[in-house]
Amino acid sequence: MNPQAEELNKIIQEKSSVVFELLSKRGKEIYFPKKGILAQSAEAGKARINATIGTAIEDDGSPMRLESIATKVNLKPEKIFLYAPSYGRPDIRAEWKKMIYKKNPSMTGAEISLPVVTNALTHGISMSGYMFCDATDQVIVPDLFWENYTLTLTNAYGSQLKPYKLFKNDGLDLGSFEQTLNEGAIGKRIVLLNFPNNPAGYTPTKIEQDELVKIIKASAEKGNKIVLLIDDAYFGLGYEAGIATESIFSALCAGHENVLAVKIDGPTKKITFGVFVWVL
Ligand SMILES: Cc1ncc(COP(=O)(O)O)c(C=O)c1O
C-alpha cells in the first residue's frame, strides 16, 4: 500500500474505525497524490513563474480560445477554458453544501463533508462502488431499480445486488426491507436508497421515511455497520401532501455511529454535474 494511503487510513481509523471497516480494498488503497505533480502545481500557482503546466494564452494573458465557442458562454474565460482544478471549484463545492442545508432544514447543525464533485450522478454511484464495494459484498437495493446500478456496482466492482420488495399494497414494504437488512451474520451492510424511485416514481410518506430511519438505526444498534448510498437524482420532485420533503440523508447523516450516509445528488436533470457527500 502506498504510504500516502496508509497515512490517510490512520487518520480515518482515528476518527472512525467504522468508516475504515466500511471501505473496500480499493477504497483503503486510494489517495490524493499530494506529494506529486498536483502538489507541485499547487505550489507553482503561487509563484511568479509557473512552468509546470502547458497552457496556450493570448497576448493579454487570458486563455487562448476559439471565438466561436467563447461568444456562446457568458462566463469569464479563465473559468471555462483552463484545466479544471483536480479537486473541483472550492467556491461551487461550498455553495452546494450550503444548498443541501437550505433544502433540508432539519439538518441544521449536523456536520457533513464538503461535497466532492463527480461527472454527474452515475459517476458518483460508480465512485461509491469504488470506495465501498468489494466482490465479496452485496448491495441491498429495491426490486425496482435503475438498471445502471448493475453496471456500476456489479459489472465494475463485482458486488451482487440483493433486492428487497419495494411495495406492499399501496405503500412501501417496510417488512421486506427490514428482513433483508438484518438477514445473515452481524457485519457490513451496503444499502442503496433511491427516492423518488426510478422506475416507480414513488416517494415515501413522511411516516414511511421515519419508519425506514428507525429500521436502519435499530439494525445499526444491533452491531451492523451500514453504508447508505443515497441516490437523490430526483430529489425535490415531490408534489403530493404527506410525502417526505427532505432527503432521508437528513435523518441519517448524523443518525448513528455505525451508519455512514453518502448523499449522491446534483442538478443533472437540468445540467450535467454531480456531487458526492459523505458523513458519519
Ligand atoms: C435513479 C437514477 N440515478 C441516477 C441517474 C443518473 O443521473 P446522471 O444523468 O446525473 O448520471 C439516473 C438517470 O436517469 C437515475 O434515474
The ligand as a Gaussian input file, in Angstrom:
#p B3LYP/6-31G(d) Opt

LIG

0 1
 C      -32.223000       6.863000     -10.163000
 C      -31.205000       7.473000     -11.034000
 N      -29.974000       7.689000     -10.536000
 C      -29.000000       8.239000     -11.290000
 C      -29.231000       8.604000     -12.591000
 C      -28.117000       9.165000     -13.413000
 O      -28.050000      10.508000     -13.379000
 P      -26.931000      11.300000     -14.181000
 O      -27.506000      11.569000     -15.514000
 O      -26.721000      12.516000     -13.369000
 O      -25.711000      10.455000     -14.246000
 C      -30.488000       8.396000     -13.159000
 C      -30.702000       8.789000     -14.563000
 O      -31.614000       8.536000     -15.220000
 C      -31.486000       7.815000     -12.376000
 O      -32.695000       7.577000     -12.870000

